[in-house]
Each structure stands twice: as C-alpha cells, then as structure tokens.
C-alpha cells in the first residue's frame, strides 16, 4: 500500500465526490481516480460505490476509514502543516451578497498574492450553500446553526442604518425620528423571498410602512437608494462607503452577527484552514468598519 493514497481516500470520504476531493487537494480528478484504484487494488476490495450524488463508502471503505482517521490524527499530533506558506487547492466559500461584494471581494487579492496556488470560489448571492451537505467548504451565515457536524464561531457583529440619497432628502419632508417614516418611500426585501429571518430589519422600526420598492438583492436595494428612489436599511459597511448616501437617525441601532461555519471533517484541510485564518484576521482588523 502507498500511504500517500490515504489522504485522497479521506478527502473522497469527506466530500462524497471525487472531483470535489481532487479540487480540495489541488490535484486533477484523473489523478485522484487513478490513485483511488491503486489503493483499492492494494486493499483487495472496493472502497466506494458510485451513486447519483457521488461516491459512498462500502463496508470495506468504512473499515478503512476508521484506520485512516487514526493515522491522520497521529500525523496531525506530530505537527500541523504550516499554512503560513503557500497553499495549493480550491476552497468554496458561501457568503451573503452584500458581505461578499462589499467586504470579502475587496480584500481577496491579498490572499491570492500570499497563496498563488489557492483557488477561491466565492459564492455571494441571496441565499447560502449548506456546509452540512458539503455544498460549500466555508459559509458565513447570519444565524448560528443548531445542528450538524459543524464547527461554528462568531466572525463579527455588524450594524445597519437607514440611508437615502441627498437628492431624495432634498425633495422630501425631514425625518426627525422613526415615526416619520410613514411619510417616506421605503426600500426593502421581498417578504416571501427572505432567505433568513435576520433580514426582517423593518420589524424593529415601529410605524414603518410596507416598502413600496422591494428586491431580493441588497445590491439592488443600494442602487435604488443611490438613485434617489427612497430610504433603505443597509449594512453600514455598504452605506458608509457610498458618498452619495446620507445616514439617517444616527441613534437608531440595528445589529446582527456573521457566523463562520465549516464542516468538522474538512476544517483542517490546508486550503480551508488558510482561508478561515485569513478571513478571521481580516474581520478582526476591520471590526470598526463592520460595526460602523
């Protein structure tokens, strides 16, 4: 048996897909498949069954998995791979649209410079991929997951505020407090398309009318506010970054949190560990920006 084939076996067992395992390890799928076949020949049994959703362990694979995990734990105890040096492989990251567009993407170049062999798939849209089902390696969620084989930590708190274009404010009645919102046009989310209950910001504004202009996209809401279409609730790392917008009712406090989530079996993979460590350091460094 070639012991170097065991990390490939472990990666396939954890991701459930040969192609995803190869990406995680920074090798091509053909090489991963060839080395898996070599391992199966050495063991003398099939280790995986091919199904519609990928590879699933056979009984022989389950037995080998127990031994392979023990070997991996022993190797990790001797010394963890240095992720301060260059890392190779692919990491998929699921984040909210606003956080991905206005924060993460603005700093990713520095990570790419530090690790030229690291490929980052940034999935930033309205909704999240599920780390429990191995749809993503890393997720930054708006609420802490309550179940699943996951490792979770708070990444950062962030604050939101009311924003409007100066052109809108010049043409509409003054806003002294939240009770004056009924005299204004609001911009918000489409209620039945909310992908997280933490996005129900307007529930915290007594007397706020139902938004007349609604979108599932926070970037579209920002664009509407910037164009003078009305007042929007925006994360302060978005609203404060736009000189065309003015923040209203500065004493108003809406606060949420970002939660960093990884799968417990893949958290130590070098590409994932490198990204997680980088993002945690980035959030700490820019805590004032996120909290406004």
Buried (B, 14 or more C-beta within 10 A) or exposed (E): EEEEBBBBBBBBBBBBBBBBBBBBBBBEBEEBBEBBEBBBEEBEEBBBEEEEEBBBBBEBBEBBBEEBBEEBEEBEEEEEBEBEEEBBBBBBBBBBBBBBBBBBBBEBEEBEEBBEEBBBEBBBBBEBBBBBEBBBBBBBBBEEBEEEEBBBEEBBEBBBBBBBBEEBBEEBEEBEEBEBBEEBBBBBBEEEEBBBEEBEBBEBBEEBBEBEBBBBBBBBBBBBBBEBBBBBBBBBBBBBBBEEBBBBBEEBEBEBBBBBBBBEBBBBBBBBBBBBEBBBEBBEEBEEBBEB
